[in-house]
């Protein structure tokens, strides 16, 4: 195969084309990228019980709603100490299937109600070994009539594994015959960018290193809710944590909403990501049939979105800008993209979506004419007969490797009038593997080359889902997996494909002439804004090595990064990162680079 990459001309490519789709699924938020390490810490969602807790010493622990911390958090943990008990007693929390304990500075917070004057010990200990890795003493003076807040920070030693507990203990004698109530217990490592209530660096660094440029949040299904009442409500995710009720998320577990609207925006700030805000559009995932909200009944939800937009972007003279300021954030954020709903083409959402989309669109556009408004589907039958000028559409595709490859040309003849956001895609062959595997990752690369060649209409794209806690996953095949074992964040073969594309994106798609048709080798080229760097991306969707000669006028040497492995090879919790990209350089001979592209490979040649 001979390729000649043009060094001039071409269509503009969106510089933020590759990014992230995030929702709390697979414990990707609570227990995942969010830094707080204790599970069920506010007894939110349907967890009005002692899940993740155990008694330490001779005490009874139970959860009740007789001692609410706040209107938002009615449940608390009662630790009842029998008459005559002595020694150190209390409770433990096992975190999200363990707690990673590193040599690091940790912070812990808790609320307590009940008469107690004395020391409380916070410790990180091995669950099986009993080894103490960290200990901190907090002088507590608390009373029966109200909750009192305490915090401490301490250094920890490195634990060899993730099978650890956080414990809180106190002097039994001082409470014997009565009880103390605890709520909103928290434990954070040093967070990403050292933000209060921030992200977990072990995961955030891996996400950041991928090089994505936007963040779509907060869903996905998790935006929609099992019912209208149970949708993701922005105003329940802001302000002090004790005022956030949390909710039963759409993936079978409680969401604390500690990773809330402001935290998402800081995530964007800290990784240089463009926020793409999903807003609820009158359609939820009610089992047994959801009736979308339409007509005048939609107005309160439209008003709610306008309030949310004012909270994000309004100055401090506005009602919601002032509210934001009251939480300590005087500076508004810049928001350029809003998506109306999620997958409104599915499950009974389609018929009413044209009406619902139009109602949200028109109200938002009138107030914020510069915002790009994205429909949650590109299915014409669900959209207004004529899309409003400037509106975009979201398209999702989870499919087999063969289907993604067959869809390489999918956007060649797409209607250029409506720009597309490929808001979720991935190769999903759960019968082949529950992890991304090399053939599937190459297929994703082929599909993405099709996006890049059509960058005039495909403006944004994100793999989904982003994260999974291997111990408790609701959706197999995810980009990055983790457990609480130290260092156990596994970047999949698909992660490295995303990284190769995101880190070598360019702003102009360059023409490439070839002496053969696409398949099994596929390609696309882009150039940097100053035109000085050319990126040629190649995918070999086949089991034979391929010789490729590449001519880029004037080039004498180039960097070459290659990801390849056996067809079914995966990076997984058992095997770790067995497939990683290999970096090298190549010299041109007689004006051409002679490449040997391995079987099942994705490669990027960078000429600068
Ligand atoms: O990414 C998993 C789910 O797939 C998303 O929540 C939903 O939008 C899609 O159906």
Boltz pocket constraint, residues with backbone or C-beta under 6 A from the ligand:
constraints:
  - pocket:
      binder: B
      contacts: [[A, 23], [A, 25], [A, 219], [A, 220], [A, 221], [A, 222], [A, 342], [A, 343], [A, 424], [A, 464], [A, 465], [A, 475]]
      max_distance: 6.0
